[in-house]
Amino acid sequence: MSARELMRVEVLGRVKAKSLQLVEAATLLGVSYRQAKRLWRRFKRGGPKAIQHGAVGRPSNRGTPARRRHQVLALIRRKYSGDVTTRFGPTLIAEHLASEDGLTVDHETVRRWMLAAGLWSRQRRRTAYRQRRERKAHFGELVQLDGSVHAWYEDRGPRRCLLTMVDDATSHSAGLFSGAETIWAAAAVLRRWIEQHGVPHALYTDWKNVYVRAATEASAPRGWCR
């Protein structure tokens, strides 16, 4: 019996012992007086067992036949199982069952079946831990170059691109403003750095196409920095 059914048996037993009025029992049970009367009639005819839900021990009318469950689990074992890094999840399996195997099963049902069969756990695939790289030990070992387009002058001028070079060891930086992030602007800020600090041992930029293609005269804007 459920907790609610046990409580009903206990309250109706007090009604039978005449230590509680039926109207009071209805209040305790949280049901209408009419419902309490129906429960009392069932209790008088059949005792505590009559209070138990009639569907107890029977297969649910909404349940999926065992044959369908076995069929789905067999397909999962054959086509969609694997270790934690390669296996399909219940939602994806439900989609493939519908599209490839013609079996429509709710993904939550698939999840319950897989858990019961030991084919699924809540363990998640952990991404590889990326350790932070230590800074270089000496000035000039690595210099990073990047551009940032922003309204640096707010409403006092147009948007500009700030080309910045930063030393990895010391965070010392230098920069130039340009109308756009071009290879010519990058070359200019690099030249200024070399004139002041010498040639860096290594230069890091991102993989924008401005840094991985050859410059042309046509791509050089006039008056690009100030």
C-alpha positions, 0 to 999 in steps of 0.5 A: 500500500501507498502512504496515502492508502495506509492513512485512509485505512488508519482513519477509517479504522477509527471511524469503525471504532466509533472514535471518529465521525465520518465528517471529521474523517473527510477533513483528515483525509482531505476529501469531500464528505461524499468521497469519504462516504464512498471510501467508508462503504468500500472499507466496510465491505472489503476491509483494508484491501478494498482501499488499495488501488485496483491497478496494483500488481497489474501492468500499466495500460500505458506501459510499453510491451516487454517485446518492444523494450527487448527490441530497443535494448538489443538495437542499443547494444548492437548499434549505439553502445560504447564507452563513455567517449563514444556511446550515444546518449538516450536523446540521440538514440531515440532520434536514431531509433525513429529515423533509422529503425522505425521505432518511436520511443520517448527519450526518457523511456530510453533513458530508464531502460538503459539505466535498468539494463546497465547501458547508461550512467550519468557519468559525463565525459571530462574534457582534457585539463589544459594547464596554463602556460608559464610566461617566458623568462626573458624579455624578447623571447616571445612578443604577441601581436593583435588588433582590436577595432573599437570606438577608442575616441568615443564620439570624438572620432571614427572607430579605429583599430589598435595594433598592440604588441605585448612582451610575454615575460614583462607585459611591456606593450606598444601600439599604433592606431590604424583605420583597419587591421592590415598587414601594413599596420602590423608591419609598422608597429613591428618595425617600431618595436624592433627599432626600440627593443630589437628583433624578438625571438618569436612573434605570435599572432592569431590566424586571421587571413591578414597575417597568412597571405602576402601583402599587396600594394593595393591593400595599403591604405593611405595615411593608415596611422598617426 
